[in-house]
Amino acid sequence: MTASLDDIRGRLRRFAAREAAGESPLYAHLAERAAEDDEVAGLLTAAPAAFAHPTLLLAAVHRVVQAEPFHELVNYYPSMGGSYGLDGGTWPLWRQFVVERADRVRALIAARTTQTNEVRRAAVLYPAVALAAKQAKAPVGLLEVGCSGGLLLAMDKYAYRYQTEGAGQVAAGPAKAALGLHCALELAPGATLPAIPKKLAVAARVGLDRAPVDLADEDELAWLEACVWADQPERRRLLGTAAAVQRSAKPEFVRGDAVEGLAGAAALVPRDMPLVVLTSHVLSYLSSEERSAFIAALGELAGRRRLWWVSQEAYRAGLDVVLPGRDDLAPGPDEPAFAALGITTWAGGVPEATALARTAMHGQRMTWLA
């Protein structure tokens, strides 16, 4: 089933106004124009409706641009060394490039899904996983559902700097880590600064994905790079560094569905080891029925072993199933998009969920709620 053109136009407009605005001037501009251009927007009909997101169109074009490093359009792509800002020529040149290569762009859209393995999200997940490890009182096994290249599974190998208003800078992670991540940490009224330990003990790493990414494969890594927004070259640098770090902490990958593959992937973590299941911007790609089935599968798994679910998702995409009635965790119609960070355990088959923070979509800042 494919999305209608009207639906795709709406997705492009929402992306421009709520996700890219203030974060990516280039992508906000291109998505806004594409929403009014049926020939360009229509390229997304090559993807199943669940995956026909603006980021897929933009990533596919980015990948085609990568293959033509001397094209004039590169001047507008900082990820490839371009230095031009937005001007009157940006959209006409971009549109011409896309239309002339429509077959290549459409083929990528049909064959790929957006796999933004955003390593900066590790900074907002780290305090939540550390909380689970504290409650478990033991090294934990990590299972990331929708892991892409598995970069978040190496979160214990990264260094973190949390900038707070009252406590200054809080440091965590190995002192000599190859990759350092920064995150602004604000406290909501009545909240207390989370305990962020210097070290996190991870004893097992498993990634579950429909199409796990082999970071040693140049073409696969190039697709991950293409999924990084083109006017944010720092994110691409972090991706490359994290890929190098992963060589010393490579996870075990399982190819499978979030629901059907969950139990098999979990079985790769020793049963006596506390299991932390991670999801980060994955559940929005599932239907509401699939999300409910996934959470039910987590509950079944929690009935057989110690399990924590750490989620950084749009509130309506998952946490609302186990923590209903929290409208404060979802942005209003005119607010920029943000995600809800939560931690869920099960007692007697009943989920017990806590909202920990509101976070920026790519992990660069969060407001702690607990």
Stockholm file with secondary structure:
# STOCKHOLM 1.0

chainA/1-370         MTASLDDIRGRLRRFAAREAAGESPLYAHLAERAAEDDEVAGLLTAAPAAFAHPTLLLAAVHRVVQAEPFHELVNYYPSMGGSYGLDGGTWPLWRQFVVERADRVRALIAARTTQTNEVRRAAVLYPAVALAAKQAKAPVGLLEVGCSGGLLLAMDKYAYRYQTEGAGQVAAGPAKAALGLHCALELAPGATLPAIPKKLAVAARVGLDRAPVDLADEDELAWLEACVWADQPERRRLLGTAAAVQRSAKPEFVRGDAVEGLAGAAALVPRDMPLVVLTSHVLSYLSSEERSAFIAALGELAGRRRLWWVSQEAYRAGLDVVLPGRDDLAPGPDEPAFAALGITTWAGGVPEATALARTAMHGQRMTWLA
#=GR chainA/1-370 SS CBCCHHHHHHHHHHIIIIIITTTCHHHHHHHHHHTTCHHHHGGGGGSBGGGCCHHHHHHHHHHHHHTCTTSGGGGGCGGGTCCCCSCTTHHHHHHHHHHHTHHHHHHHHHHCCCCCCCGGGHHHHHHHHHHHHHHHTSCEEEEEETCTTCGGGGGGGSEEEEECSSSCEEEESCTTCSCEEEEEEEECTTCCCCCCCSCCCEEEEEEEESSCCCTTSHHHHHHHHHHSCTTCHHHHHHHHHHHHHGGGSCCEEEECCTTTTHHHHHTTSCTTSCEEEEEESCGGGSCHHHHHHHHHHHHHHHTTSCEEEEEEECGGGTHHHHSTTCGGGSCCTTSCCCEEEEEEEEETTEEEEEEEEEECTTSSEEEECC
#=GC SS_cons         CBCCHHHHHHHHHHIIIIIITTTCHHHHHHHHHHTTCHHHHGGGGGSBGGGCCHHHHHHHHHHHHHTCTTSGGGGGCGGGTCCCCSCTTHHHHHHHHHHHTHHHHHHHHHHCCCCCCCGGGHHHHHHHHHHHHHHHTSCEEEEEETCTTCGGGGGGGSEEEEECSSSCEEEESCTTCSCEEEEEEEECTTCCCCCCCSCCCEEEEEEEESSCCCTTSHHHHHHHHHHSCTTCHHHHHHHHHHHHHGGGSCCEEEECCTTTTHHHHHTTSCTTSCEEEEEESCGGGSCHHHHHHHHHHHHHHHTTSCEEEEEEECGGGTHHHHSTTCGGGSCCTTSCCCEEEEEEEEETTEEEEEEEEEECTTSSEEEECC
//
